[in-house]
């Protein structure tokens, strides 16, 4: 949904919005080329640079730049009246997802390969969860590839009766399965008071996640939703909810979950 602040920022009129939403009827393949910039105020790279080339308007016209500089946060898709998935249009070749069951058990914690797999293995052991590793998702959010639908269906079919929960925003977003931090019944009490950063890809789950965190003794004093960790500097007094934040030396919820304290 387009916010009033965004409409004001790009000086849109209701007539212009209606015309834009009718573009699919004219078989327009890339509506960004006809858009005045509805999503500009939501784009982290544009806000950081002030450069239109570093925005969806620029990335839609230069796919090589989009592949390299777009952070694939999908904020532009949330603001777009058409829901146009620009972040997955920077490659012609789709990603084929594959899944392996690393540990039997229900619910099954679903992670992507690499960093998530390392953290997920420890979480699954400590919390008595099954573990499944899906490969290919990382490329969707680094290179801007779309997911091959047939491979997605195969992965979801395998997970169907395993009560899958995603450890990361990327897995939850790609597979459309619940995010672990939405489910307080699967978590153990931890101790934290301070700011909490809600990742871009789970903004639609934000309220449920925050309610869940409160149930496991996290006292949220401020919610940060307008910053992307891929662009903004890490704030030491903030708790981050995505495994990827570990790469930026940020304090994450997973550090607390794996702590012996």
C-alpha positions as CSV (number, residue, x, y, z in Angstrom):
1,X,0.0,0.0,0.0
2,X,1.3,3.5,-0.9
3,X,1.6,5.7,2.2
4,X,0.4,9.2,2.3
5,X,3.9,10.4,3.0
6,X,5.1,8.7,-0.1
7,X,2.3,10.2,-2.2
8,X,3.2,13.6,-1.0
9,X,6.9,13.2,-1.6
10,X,6.5,12.3,-5.3
11,X,3.5,14.6,-5.9
12,X,1.2,12.0,-7.1
13,X,-2.4,12.6,-8.0
14,X,-5.2,10.0,-7.8
15,X,-5.5,10.1,-11.6
16,X,-1.8,9.3,-12.0
17,X,-2.0,6.4,-9.6
18,X,-5.1,5.0,-11.5
19,X,-3.3,5.3,-14.8
20,X,-0.2,3.5,-13.4
21,X,-2.3,0.6,-12.0
22,X,-3.9,0.1,-15.5
23,X,-0.5,-0.5,-17.1
24,X,-0.8,-4.3,-16.9
25,X,-3.9,-4.1,-19.1
26,X,-1.6,-2.6,-21.7
27,X,0.9,-5.6,-21.3
28,X,3.6,-3.4,-19.9
29,X,6.4,-5.7,-18.9
30,X,8.3,-3.2,-16.7
31,X,6.0,-0.7,-15.0
32,X,8.9,1.0,-13.3
33,X,9.8,2.7,-16.6
34,X,6.5,4.6,-16.4
35,X,6.4,5.3,-12.7
36,X,7.3,8.7,-11.2
37,X,8.9,7.1,-8.2
38,X,6.2,5.9,-5.8
39,X,8.7,3.8,-3.9
40,X,11.7,6.3,-3.7
41,X,11.2,7.2,0.0
42,X,11.4,3.5,0.9
43,X,14.6,2.6,-1.0
44,X,17.6,2.3,1.3
45,X,20.2,2.9,-1.4
46,X,18.5,6.0,-2.7
47,X,18.0,7.4,0.8
48,X,21.7,6.8,1.5
49,X,23.0,8.3,-1.8
50,X,20.4,10.7,-3.0
51,X,21.2,9.5,-6.5
52,X,18.2,8.4,-8.7
53,X,20.5,5.9,-10.4
54,X,20.7,4.2,-7.1
55,X,17.0,3.7,-6.8
56,X,14.3,1.5,-8.4
57,X,14.0,4.1,-11.2
58,X,17.7,3.6,-12.0
59,X,17.9,-0.2,-11.4
60,X,14.9,-0.8,-13.7
61,X,16.8,1.0,-16.5
62,X,20.2,-0.6,-15.8
63,X,19.9,-4.2,-14.7
64,X,23.7,-4.6,-14.2
65,X,23.6,-1.7,-11.7
66,X,20.5,-3.3,-10.1
67,X,22.2,-6.7,-9.8
68,X,25.2,-5.1,-8.1
69,X,23.8,-2.2,-6.0
70,X,20.2,-3.0,-5.2
71,X,20.1,-4.7,-1.7
72,X,17.0,-6.7,-2.6
73,X,15.1,-5.6,0.5
74,X,11.8,-5.7,-1.4
75,X,10.7,-2.4,0.2
76,X,9.9,-1.1,-3.3
77,X,7.6,-4.0,-3.9
78,X,5.6,-3.2,-0.7
79,X,5.1,0.4,-1.8
80,X,4.3,-0.5,-5.5
81,X,0.5,-0.4,-6.3
82,X,1.2,-3.3,-8.7
83,X,3.5,-5.3,-6.4
84,X,6.0,-5.4,-9.2
85,X,8.9,-7.7,-8.0
86,X,11.8,-5.6,-9.4
87,X,14.4,-7.2,-7.1
88,X,14.1,-10.5,-8.8
89,X,14.3,-9.2,-12.4
90,X,18.1,-8.7,-12.7
91,X,18.8,-12.1,-14.2
92,X,17.0,-14.1,-16.9
93,X,17.9,-17.4,-15.4
94,X,15.8,-18.5,-12.4
95,X,17.2,-20.2,-9.3
96,X,16.4,-23.9,-8.8
97,X,15.8,-24.6,-5.1
98,X,16.9,-27.8,-3.6
99,X,16.2,-29.2,-0.1
100,X,17.9,-31.7,2.2
101,X,16.7,-33.0,5.6
102,X,19.7,-32.7,8.0
103,X,17.8,-33.8,11.1
104,X,14.4,-35.4,11.6
105,X,12.0,-33.8,13.9
106,X,8.9,-31.5,14.1
107,X,8.7,-28.6,13.9
108,X,11.4,-28.4,11.3
109,X,13.7,-25.4,11.3
110,X,14.4,-24.4,7.7
111,X,17.6,-22.6,6.9
112,X,19.6,-21.6,3.9
113,X,23.1,-22.9,3.3
114,X,26.3,-21.4,4.8
115,X,26.0,-19.1,7.8
116,X,22.4,-20.0,8.5
117,X,23.2,-23.7,8.4
118,X,25.9,-23.3,11.0
119,X,23.6,-21.3,13.4
120,X,20.6,-23.5,12.6
121,X,22.4,-26.7,13.5
122,X,23.1,-25.4,17.0
123,X,19.5,-24.0,17.4
124,X,17.9,-27.3,16.3
125,X,20.0,-29.2,18.8
126,X,19.3,-26.9,21.7
127,X,15.6,-26.4,21.0
128,X,14.8,-30.0,19.9
129,X,13.8,-29.1,16.4
130,X,14.3,-30.9,13.1
131,X,16.5,-29.2,10.5
132,X,16.2,-28.8,6.8
133,X,18.6,-26.9,4.5
134,X,17.4,-25.2,1.4
135,X,19.9,-24.1,-1.3
136,X,19.4,-21.3,-3.8
137,X,17.7,-18.8,-1.7
138,X,20.8,-16.8,-1.0
139,X,21.2,-16.0,-4.7
140,X,17.7,-14.5,-4.8
141,X,18.7,-11.8,-2.4
142,X,22.3,-11.2,-3.6
143,X,22.0,-11.5,-7.4
144,X,18.3,-10.7,-8.0
145,X,17.1,-14.0,-9.4
146,X,13.6,-15.2,-9.4
147,X,12.8,-18.7,-8.0
148,X,11.9,-21.5,-10.4
149,X,8.3,-22.3,-9.5
150,X,8.5,-26.1,-10.0
151,X,11.5,-26.3,-7.6
152,X,9.6,-24.2,-5.0
153,X,6.6,-26.5,-5.2
154,X,8.9,-29.5,-4.7
155,X,10.5,-28.0,-1.7
156,X,7.1,-27.1,-0.1
157,X,5.8,-30.6,-0.8
158,X,8.6,-32.1,1.1
159,X,8.1,-29.8,4.0
160,X,4.3,-30.1,4.0
161,X,4.0,-32.5,6.9
162,X,7.0,-31.3,8.9
163,X,5.6,-28.1,10.4
164,X,8.3,-25.9,8.8
165,X,9.5,-22.7,10.4
166,X,12.0,-20.3,8.8
167,X,15.1,-19.2,10.8
168,X,15.7,-16.2,8.5
169,X,13.6,-13.5,6.9
170,X,14.9,-14.7,3.5
171,X,13.6,-18.2,3.9
172,X,10.3,-17.0,5.3
173,X,9.9,-14.6,2.5
174,X,10.8,-17.0,-0.3
175,X,9.0,-20.1,0.9
176,X,6.0,-18.3,2.5
177,X,6.3,-20.3,5.8
178,X,6.2,-18.9,9.4
179,X,9.2,-17.1,10.8
180,X,10.6,-18.8,13.9
181,X,10.4,-15.6,15.9
182,X,6.6,-15.4,15.4
183,X,6.2,-18.6,17.5
184,X,6.9,-17.9,21.2
185,X,5.8,-21.5,22.0
186,X,9.0,-22.7,20.3
187,X,11.3,-20.3,22.1
188,X,12.9,-20.1,25.5
189,X,13.1,-17.0,27.7
190,X,16.1,-14.7,27.1
191,X,17.0,-11.3,28.6
192,X,17.2,-8.1,26.7
193,X,16.0,-4.5,27.1
194,X,16.5,-2.0,24.2
195,X,15.9,-1.2,20.6
196,X,14.9,-4.0,18.2
197,X,15.4,-3.9,14.4
198,X,12.7,-5.5,12.3
199,X,14.2,-6.8,9.0
200,X,12.9,-5.5,5.7
201,X,11.6,-8.8,4.4
202,X,9.3,-9.5,7.4
203,X,7.9,-6.0,7.9
204,X,4.4,-7.5,7.3
205,X,5.1,-9.9,10.3
206,X,6.5,-7.2,12.5
207,X,3.7,-6.8,15.0
208,X,3.4,-10.6,15.5
209,X,7.1,-10.9,16.0
210,X,7.3,-8.1,18.5
211,X,4.4,-9.6,20.5
212,X,6.2,-13.0,20.5
213,X,9.5,-11.4,21.7
214,X,7.7,-9.8,24.6
215,X,6.5,-13.3,25.7
216,X,10.1,-14.4,26.0
217,X,11.2,-11.5,28.2
218,X,12.5,-9.1,25.6
219,X,11.6,-5.6,26.7
220,X,11.4,-3.6,23.4
221,X,12.0,0.1,24.1
222,X,12.1,1.2,20.5
223,X,11.3,-0.5,17.1
224,X,13.6,0.3,14.2
225,X,11.9,-0.4,10.8
226,X,13.3,2.4,8.5
227,X,16.9,1.1,8.2
228,X,18.5,-1.7,6.2
229,X,21.5,-3.4,7.7
230,X,23.0,-3.8,4.2
231,X,23.2,0.0,3.9
232,X,23.1,1.5,7.4
233,X,25.8,1.1,10.0
234,X,25.2,-1.3,12.9
235,X,24.1,0.2,16.2
236,X,25.6,-1.5,19.2
237,X,22.5,-1.0,21.4
238,X,20.2,-2.6,19.0
239,X,19.1,-6.2,18.8
240,X,18.9,-7.6,15.2
241,X,16.5,-10.4,14.1
242,X,18.3,-11.8,11.1
243,X,21.2,-14.2,11.0
244,X,22.9,-12.1,8.3
245,X,23.5,-9.3,10.9
246,X,26.2,-11.5,12.4
247,X,28.3,-10.7,9.4
248,X,28.2,-7.1,10.5
249,X,29.2,-7.9,14.1
250,X,25.8,-7.0,15.3
251,X,24.1,-8.3,18.4
252,X,21.4,-10.8,17.2
253,X,18.5,-12.6,18.8
254,X,20.3,-15.9,17.9
255,X,23.3,-14.9,20.1
256,X,20.8,-14.7,23.0
257,X,19.0,-17.9,22.1
258,X,22.3,-19.9,22.0
259,X,23.7,-18.3,25.1
260,X,24.1,-20.4,28.2
261,X,23.0,-17.5,30.4
